[in-house]
Amino acid sequence: MFEEERDILFFYIENNIDGVLKDSVGFIRYPFTDPGSVYDGNVWDWDTYWCTYGLLPLRNSIKGGRIADKITEHCKGNVLNFFDWQLDDGYIPMMIENGEWPEPYLNIQHKKGYLMNMHKPFLCRQICAISKEIGDYSWVREYLSSIDKYFDCYYNNYFDNNCKLFVWRDDIMIGMDNDPASFGRPKSSTANIFLNSFMVTELESAAVIYENFGKKDKASEFRNKEEALKEAIHSECFDKRDKFFYSADVDICTRKYDWFHQGLGVFWKSIPIRIAVWSGFLPMSENFATEEEANALRIHYHDEEAFTSEYGICTLAKNEKMFNLEATNNPSNWLGPIWLVANYCVFKGMLNYGFTDEATDMCSKSIKLLADDIRKTGSMHEYYDPFTGEPVMNGGFINWNILALNMIEELRSYIEDKRREG
């Protein structure tokens, strides 16, 4: 299955792996992975997770397995670097940069009293990915209290007690940089479906960590929080009219004015931000969509006017007024271009619910996109034009593009399991 394209991708990754595995530098004390391209020397939160997720299954095959231990060391180093710069209140920055400051810039701002967004919910799941692969959780034993502080910081500063969802404090470094459901909106107003969907799995991962240390009560606490969050997402984010998951506006209340507004006030907990973003598919990849919701999202996958592209999933629906393919960094452009991490998450979601045709379609489009790029330009890029498949910018970007290889193996394994089941 896809043997020629797989070989092209694997050969490219194998021969450029040194651009991913970076040694400690400055106040980044542990070896780490970075995305490559213009991001040299930076440790990013969800970027390191996806790089780890992509590299771990390859560690015994890249260079004949000779650098397997090095890959593991760098993946662990991602986590250790973030714990290294955790502040007393539990805050962990989203990015640690090797720059001109004596410590991460985001920590400096946080200490000044600016409540910045913190490490996206990929810390515990990165720990689990590594520990499951090597069969050992002991390397994080001393950081259990740090995990507690990390979640305490989230619940104390980024949790809306009215609708029971997590909110971005601002629109800085939110992963999908210019997601119009958050970008340019008032501070603390958006319970983003991206943030909350991934937090479901982060809570589950925390439970798994504690279970592996025999701390059943603590694990149960995280399981209960996971279930409560899923319930809130179903209630506040799934739109019954459009049959799609949206981010939610939580900046609502009855605002008194003199003798006005004395009658029926605001009784709803949020209102939908009806902007069709690829992250609306995430409840499938994080495996908590109901069968009814998943079937509705499957229909959206095939919407030619919105998400469908010959090269994967458009990160913003083509029929949204904000759709734009401009080349830009800081913010990076998520207003329509093809990003491999979005392709992978949608692929995974389709596979989770047994939609093999859609998963195969996404896998085929993704590996062809990257293999063609390597054939034409000799490298992979950060994101792509959904109409032509041409790279938009940042050649040499590797990071989550590795996930194309995960798609091939996960699809193959799924199909083989189904065949064995008869």
N, C-alpha and C positions, 0 to 999 in steps of 0.2 A: 504494500500500500504506500504510494507516494515515494518509492525508493529513491528515484533520481533527485527529487527536490530535497528529501531528507539528507541525502549525502552532501548536497551543496551547502545546506544550512549547517550541518554538523562540521564539515570541513572548515567553513568560515569561522564558526565559534571556536573550534579547537585551535585555529591558528591566530586568533585574536584574544584568547583568554587572558593574556597578560595585561590587556587593557581594561580588564574587569577586576582582577585580583590585585588590590593595592596594599602596600605595606603601610604600617603606622607612620604618621607624619604630624609634626607639631603637637597640638593637644589632642589629636586623634590617636589614642594610645594603642589601639588594637588593629590588626590587619582587618580589611573590610572589602566590600565590593562597591563599585560605583557604576553608573550607567554608561560611562564612556562618553565620547564626543565632547561637547562643551561642558560637561559636568565633572570633569576630572578633579579628583581630590575631595569630593563631597560625599557625606554619608546621608542618604535620604531614607525616610521611613518606609513607605509602601514600595518604593523602588527596590530597596534591599530585600524586602520579603519576596517579591516576585522573581528577583534574580536568584535568590536562594532556592525558591520553589522550582525554578527551571534547572538550576545547576545540580542539585542533589541527585536526581535520577541519572545524571550523566557522569558523576564523579568517578565511577569505575571504568568508564569507557574513554573519556577524554585523555589523550596521550597515554593510552593503554593502562589507565588507572594509576599512573606514576605520581599524579598530583592529587590523588583522592583526599589525602589527609590535609593538604594545603587548602583545597576547596572547603572542607569542613571547618578548618581553622578560621578562614575568612568569613564564612557564614556565621559562626559563633561570634566572631569579632564585631559583626554588625550590631548584635544584641548588646554585647558588653560595652561597646562605645556609647550606646544610648543610656544604659544604666550608669555609666561613668559620669554622665553629665545631668543626671536627675537632680532636681532641686529639692529642698527640704519639704516643700508642700506637695511633692509628687510629680510636679511638672517635668515632662521630658520634651525637648525640642523636636520639631519635625525634621530638622536638618542640622548636621554638624559640618561646618565648613572649615577648611584649612585657610584661614584668612589673617587679617591684620589685627584681630582682637585677641585678648588673652583667654577668651572662652567663647563658646558659641554665641553669635549675635542675638539669637532669639532668647537665650537665657539672660543676656544683659538687659534686653528690653523688658522681660518678665520681672526681673528684679527691680526695675524702675517703677513697676506698678501697672504696666500695660499687660492686659490679659490677652496674650497671643494664643492662637490655635496651638494645640499640642500634638505630639506624636500620634499620627492616625492609628486606628485600631488594627495594627499588624504586628505588634510586639509579641504577644503571647502565641499567636499563630505561627510566627517565625520560630519561636522556641520549640513549639510542637513539631513543626516540619523537620527541624534539625534532629531533635531528640528521637522522633519516630524512625528516621532514617538510620541513625547510629545505634538505636536501641538503648539509649541512656539519657536520663533526665538529671543525673546528679550534678552536672556542671552548672545548673541554675539554682541549686539548693539555697545558696546564700543570698539569693535575690528574691526570695518569696515575699519578704517585707516590702521590697521595692515594687513588686507587682501590686501589692495591696495599696500602696501609696499612689501608684499610677491610676488605679481605678477610683480611688477616693478623690483624686484631683479631677477626674472626668465628672464624677457625680456631683461634686461640690461646685464646679464652675461651668460645666457645659451641658447640664441636664435641665430640661424644662419640666418642672414638677406638675404643671397643669396637664400637658398632653403626654408626659412620660417618654419623651423622645430627646435625643441629643441634638445640640445646636452648634453651628460654627459661630465663634465669637466675632469673626470678621471674614473677609474674603481673601486672606493672604495664605498662600500655600495650601490650598484645599484639595490638592491632588489633581482634580480636573480644574485647572487654574481659572478659566473664565466661564465655568458653568453658569449660565444666566439664572439658574434657580438660586444662586448665592452671590455671584459676582455683581458688585455694584449695589447690593441691597443693604438695608440698615443692619448695624451690628446686632448679633444675637437674635435675628429674626427668622432664620431658616433652619428648620430641622431637615437636613438634606438626606435624601434616600440613600445616597452613597455612604455617608457617615454611619447612618443607623443600620443599614444592611450589613456592612462589614463589622459593626460592633456586635451583632448577633454572634458571629463566628468567633470574635475575640473573647466574648464571655464564655462561650463553649470551650475555647482553648484554655482559658484560665482554669475552668473546672477540670479539664483533663490533666493539667499540670498538678493541681492539688491532689487529684485522685492518685497520681503516680507517687506522691509522697505520703499516701495514706491519710490525708486530711479530708475525711469524708464530709464533715460539717461545712468546711469552707467550700468544698466543691459543690455541695448542695446549694449553698448561698448563691454561687455564680449560676448554677442551673436555673434557679428560680428567677434571677434577674434576666437571664436569657429569655425565658418564657414570657416574662412581663413585657420585655421589649418587642418580641415578635407580635404579641397581642396588640400593642400600641401601633406598630407599623401597619398591621392589617386594618386597624380601625381608622387611623389618621391619614395613611398614605395611599391606600388602594382606592382609586376613584371608580365608583360604581357606574358612572355614566360612560367613561372612556375605557373602562376595563384595563387600567394601566396604573403603575405605581409612580406617584409624583412626590417631590419634596413638599414640605408643608410650611406655610407661613404661621408662625406662632406669636407674632407681634399683634395680638388682638386683645381687646378688653372693652368694657363699656366706659367711655370717657365722659364723665359728668360735665355738664355745662349749665350753670344757673338752674333753671327749672326744667330744662330739656332732659331727655333720656331718663325719665323716671319710671317708664313702663318696662316692658320686656327687654332685658339686656342681652348681651352676648352670652349665649349658653354653649356655643360650639368651642372646641378646644383648639382648633386650627382651621385654616382654609387651604385648599390645594393650590399649589403653584403649577398651573397646568401648562408646563413646558415639557415637551417630549424629549427627554434626554436618555441616552443609552443606559444610564444607571437604573432606569425603571425596570430593567431585566434582572437586576442583582438579587432580588429575593429567590430567583431560580438558582443562580450559581451558589448562593449561600444556603440553599436547600430548605427554605421554610415557606415557599409559596404553596398555597393549596393547589389541588389538581385543577380546580376551576380557574384559579388565577393563572396557573401555568398554561392552560389551554388558551386563555385569552392572550397571553403574552406571545404564544406561538403564532397567533394570527398577526400580531403587530410585527413580528419578525419578517413577515412576507409583504409588508406594506410598501409598495413601490414608491409611493409619494412621500414616505417618511424615512424609514431606516435602511431599506434594502440597497445594497451596492454590490457590484461585481467583485469587490475587494474586501467585503466584510460588512460590519455594521457602522453606519454613520453615527458619530458620537452625539450629534444633534439632528433631529429630524429635518429633512430637506425642506419641508413646508413651514418651518418656523421662521419668523421674520428676522431672527438673529443669525441664521445660517450664514457662515462665512468661512472661506478657506485661506485667508491671509496667512502668510508666514510670519510668525511672531514668537519671541521668547519673553518670558517674564512679563505678562503671562504667556504660557504656551497656549496654543489654540485647540480647544475642544469643541468648537462650534460647527462640527461636521466632519473634519478629517478622520481618516482611519487610523486608529491606534491599536496595536496588537494586544495590549492588555484588555481593551474593551472586547475585541474579537474573542479572546480566550474566555473571558467571564461569560459571555453569551453562549459560546460553545459549551462550556462546562454546565451551564444551566440547562441547555437542551439535552445534554447527555444525562444529567441527573434525573430528568423526567421521562427518559426513554424516547425522546424525539430524535431518532438516529439519523433521519434524512437531513434535518436541520444541522445537527452536529457535524455530519459529513460535509455538508455544504460549506459551513464555516471553516472547517479544517482545510478543505481544498482551496478555498479562496485565500486563506492566510498564508499557507506555505507557498502558493504560486506567487503571491505578492512579493514575499521576501526573496524567494529564489530568483525571480525575474530582476529584482533590484540588484542582487549580487552579480547576476550575469551582465547587467548593463553598466553598473557603476563600480562594481568591485566592493561594495559595502552595503550595510543596511542603514536605514534612516529612522528618525524618531516618529514621524507621522506622514501620512500619504493622502493624496487627492482621491476622493471616493469615486470620481467620474473617470479618471484616466489611470489611476494606480501609480502615478508618478510621485516620487518623493517630494515632500514640501521643504524639509530642512533637516539639518544636523546629521550629516553623514558620519558613520562610525558609531552610531548609537547601537548598543547591544541589549543590555538589561533585559526587560520583559519580552523582547523579540524572541528570546530563547523559548518562550512558551509555545511557539509553533511546533517545536519538537515534542513538547508535552501533549499537544493535541493529537499528534500521530499515534503516540504510544497509548494514550488513554482511550482513543477511539478503537484502536486495534484490540486492546485488552477487553473493552466492553463487548465488542462484536464476538470475540472468542468465548467470553463467558456466556453470552446468549446462546451460542451454538452448542456449548456443553450442556446447557440447561434443556436443550431440545426444542 
